[in-house]
């Protein structure tokens, strides 16, 4: 069963997020790049006092392995460890592609 990870970083903004992704070789606009093995879904955006990342992983072990790259990229970018790191099991994960009726 997949695992859901919610990370919240205080004092982090879009420029910090883009810097980390640049170091990792990931284009946050196109989604192209060297994503880690086992990552199913990645979503990120601003919150009132920082940045939130929500990911779905095949396993917590896959995410732990990815920290070998992510940890140094966060440090190099000056991003402090997240104030929140919460795991939970995923009951369902889907990526529907139905067009919005508001377009």
JONOR-V552314 format. One record per pair of residues at least 24 apart in sequence whose C-alpha atoms are under 10 Angstrom apart, sorted by the first residue. I is the first residue (numbers start at 1). J is the second residue. Records with the same first field share a line. If there is no record, write none. Layout:
I->J / J
This chain:
1->57 / 58 / 59 / 89 / 90 / 91 / 92
2->38 / 39 / 40 / 56 / 57 / 58 / 59 / 60 / 88 / 89 / 90 / 91 / 92 / 93
3->39 / 40 / 55 / 56 / 57 / 58 / 59 / 60 / 61 / 63 / 87 / 88 / 89 / 90 / 91 / 93
4->40 / 41 / 54 / 55 / 56 / 57 / 58 / 59 / 60 / 86 / 87 / 88 / 89 / 90 / 91 / 93
5->42 / 53 / 54 / 55 / 56 / 57 / 60 / 63 / 84 / 85 / 86 / 87 / 88 / 89 / 90
6->43 / 44 / 52 / 53 / 54 / 55 / 56 / 82 / 84 / 85 / 86 / 87 / 88
7->44 / 51 / 52 / 53 / 54 / 55 / 81 / 82 / 83 / 84 / 85 / 86 / 87
8->44 / 45 / 46 / 47 / 49 / 50 / 51 / 52 / 53 / 54 / 81 / 82 / 83 / 84 / 85 / 86
9->46 / 47 / 49 / 50 / 51 / 52 / 53 / 79 / 80 / 81 / 82 / 83 / 84 / 85
10->47 / 48 / 49 / 50 / 51 / 52 / 79 / 80 / 81 / 82 / 83 / 84
11->47 / 48 / 49 / 50 / 51 / 79 / 80
12->46 / 47 / 49 / 50 / 51 / 52 / 78 / 79 / 80 / 82
13->45 / 46 / 47 / 49 / 50 / 51 / 52 / 79
14->44 / 45 / 46 / 50 / 51
15->77
16->51 / 74 / 77 / 78 / 79
17->44 / 45 / 46 / 51 / 53 / 74 / 77 / 79
18->77
19->73 / 74 / 76 / 77 / 78 / 79
20->70 / 71 / 72 / 73 / 74 / 75 / 76 / 77 / 78 / 79
21->70 / 73 / 74 / 77
22->73 / 77
23->69 / 70 / 72 / 73 / 74 / 76 / 77
24->69 / 70 / 72 / 73 / 74
35->66
36->62 / 63 / 65 / 66 / 67 / 69 / 70
37->62 / 63 / 65 / 66
38->62 / 63 / 65 / 66
39->63 / 66
40->93
41->93 / 94 / 95
50->82
51->82
52->82 / 84
53->82 / 85
54->85 / 86
55->87
56->87 / 88 / 89 / 90 / 93
57->89 / 90
58->90
59->89
60->87 / 88
